């Protein structure tokens, strides 16, 4: 299991490595934005329950698929879940390579095509 500070630092590094991403608090939690405007990832340190997680934009159908396959690792987050956003628990054993893929997918959903084209 990853400690909250370690999880935040690892998630932060993944998010801030993407083109034109900034971080600021939103609703009391670290949140990452594309060009300072559009949210693509939100940290959730026991924000609405007793779990450590993050919420992110997700490709169409990904939320249903991942939550259905592994509900111990993924969930439908409050407020944004109805829009297809994905919740990812960080208080379980975390596959950080998978988290990086999920974050990049979230970025692809929100960022303009010109920024997505800059991804490796």
Buried (B, 14 or more C-beta within 10 A) or exposed (E): EBEEEEBBEBBBEBBEEBBEBEBEEEEEBBBBBBEEEBBBBBBBBEBEEEBBBBBBBBBEEBBBEBBEEEEEBBBBBBEBBEEBBBBBBBBBEBEBEEBBEBBBBBBBBBBEEEBBEEEE
